[in-house]
Each structure stands twice: as C-alpha cells, then as structure tokens.
Amino acid sequence: MKPSLALDDLDRRLLGALGINARATNRALAGLLGLSPSASLARLRRLEHRRVIVGYTVLLGNTIVAGRQSYFVDVELDAPRAAQRQFEALLRADADVLSAARVAGKCDYLVRMAGAPAASWEHFANAAQVIGVPIRQARITAIVEGIKGQIGV
C-alpha cells in the first residue's frame, strides 16, 4: 500500500523552512518547529522516506555559468505513446537536460536545458530523430533574468 502524502501543519512548516534554507541544521529546524531535535529529525526522515522530499540542491544565481546558459524548450511531438516513452528515456539520459515535464496545453513537454541553446538543442533533437521520435515543433526560450526559483545551471 502506498503511504499517505497528507501533510500536517508541522510538515508544511518544515518544508517551508527547508525551502528557504535546505542547509539549516536539525537543531535550527527543531527550534523553528518547537520540537526536540530527535522529533524534528524523525519528521524529516519520514518525509524523505515518503518521497515528499526527494533531494537537496544548490541554486545558482547566474543564468550563465561556465559557458552553459539555462533555457526552456516547449516540445510538441508527432508520435505515438511508444515513441513518447523513447523520448522520455532520452530526456532522462541527456546531460544537458536539467528537468522535464509532460504537460497539457500548446506543447507536449516543457524541457529545461543548459548549454549553448542552438548547439545543445540540435544535438538533442538529432538524437531523438535517430531513435525515431518525430518532433513536430520546438520553441526555445532563453532566460534573460531569473526572478524566483531555480533558474541557473
């Protein structure tokens, strides 16, 4: 049976605190929550076990780091579901793909990549073509300035 993903107020406060500073010590988190350090750690571990928290990351302030620009690609496929699964496997395997989501709307996928936009996308699109995934349309949007959230490489 799949564990419940229901969050209580303390869980939401813990996630909020980690969203502000994922490097906060357990003692600091416990103080914010009004819990003992052991109770705070148990709550944190439970959220990790339930995969509410799936990792910790570094947020970079620049949109260009070490010659790699972060950008988005809206991808529309002209492919049956089997080819979509191949495309998703390619997304997971490509080092320039930072994140990707299958979406509803004007496109099928929203992909966040890093690299030289024309070159890294061309390399990815060619790989998709080689495995037989027809891309109907792709729109690249370069990031000019990050306003909120993880934007940099």
Buried (B, 14 or more C-beta within 10 A) or exposed (E): EEEEEEBEEBBEBBBEBBEEEEEBEEEBBBBBBEBEBEEBBEBBEEBEEBEBBEEEEEEBEEBBEEEBBBBBBBBBBEBEEEBBEBBBEBBEEBEBBBEBEBEEEEBBBBBBBBBBBEEBBEEBBEBBEEEEBEBEEBEBEEBEEBEEEBBBB
